[in-house]
Amino acid sequence: MPSRPLVSRRRIGLRGWWRPAFALLTAAAMGSDGPGPGAAHPGDSGVPMGIEAVDPEAGTLWQAARGRLLIGAAVSSRQFDDAGLAALIAEQFDCLTAENEFKPMSLQPRPNQFRFEAADRIVEFARRHGMKVVGHTLCWHSQSPRWLFAGDDGKPLPRDEALKNLEAHVAAVVGRYRGRVLGWDVVNEAIGDAPNAHLRDTPALRAIGGDYIVKAFQFARAADPDAELYYNDYGNEAPAKLEKTLRLVRELKAAGVRLDAVGIQSHFVLGDTDATDRLKRAVEALAAEGVKVAVTELDVDVLPRRGRGADVAAREQGGADPYTEGLPAEVAEAQARFYARIFRVAVDHPGVVARVTFWGTHDGTSWLNFYPAGRRTNHPLLWDRKLKPAFEAVLKLLNTP
């Protein structure tokens, strides 16, 4: 894999998409608590409006974090068709996660019928730009074809048949990208949310049993012994779910499987004032178990909502949509400060927090425009319909020695 240039190409931004959070992140890197300067570029569309030159001395996210942690983004292969967005991705990030195109339903909707074209395109884009790739995900209860673990009648397959399907899928996918993918989210969201449930009731659990997680990790290790292997979940920075996560880590270690890091998705809500403290405690607790941490799906929801989880099945009806004309300055600044605090946790734990990945590239691509309530105008990322202080906040923090 080619190394990335030490000096950035002309720094770019999507015109009208940079928000205060970016400014605060850069500010955090430089040791300031406030957002960096930057004129707003008003816009009223979530569609890319072209690219514009930005101060070339300010640097980029991945350069500011280089040597400490990877800075990633969740992408789709279709985004590379937009020249401005593709340039933004290549310039600001050094690690890519496919938002959907590595998931089992996307890759193997029917037995032995693989569709690798979109995933191949992401891997090739990363190769050309000297970026890492994280494979997301090999085993998940959502966005997986029913045939993997259940018969035509919907009943669980016999254990041996389900294990054979899982092993074949993992071997084919991991084997195809052997040596080209940094690591894999082997199992995603397997821990139960109910107080009395250690593991979520999933098709894999019903067909195989509680050791399906160990088996998935073993299959992945066999397919690429050099790839890093991760467990990924949402809400596992919260005390109750953190304890279940620590239990799972101990179980995996006792089984002798490779576990390089635990992914904390970090889908946060702006009004969640305890998020940073919970994240810090979780990072330190996991480090004490001998595993690294990745912030894998970071976004900061600014819209009103009743819950703060990220279970894709948990939907809300209606919901206020107050920011269709843009994010008010005071909300953007609050979001920027929130992002700076999150990145402060990351940089304060060198050698433990190995990666921070944003779940999307700009606000128009975010799943939070449709979750938990349908079709609203959300502003959860660093690029928006105007310059965002959050970008400068993150970059500034990352640039702090």
Protein Blocks (a to p, Z undefined) as FASTA:
>chain_A
ZZddfbdcdddddehiacfklmmmmmmmnopabdceddddddfbfbdebjcdddfknopf
klmmgokaccdddddfklmmpmklmmmmmmmpccdcdfklmgmklmmmbghiacfklmmm
mmmmmmmnopacddddfbdfehpafklmpcfkopacdfklmmmmmmmmmmmmmmmmgoka
fbacfbghkbcfbfklmbacdfklmmnojklmmmmmmmmmmmommbccddddehklpmkl
mmmmmmmmmmmmmnopacfbdcdfkpacfklmklmmmmmmmmmmmmmnopacddfbgccd
fbdcfblcfbfklcceejidfklnopcfklmmmmmmmmmmmmmmmmmmghklmbdcdebj
bfklpmklmpcbehiaddfbfbdcbdcfklmmmmmmmmpZZ
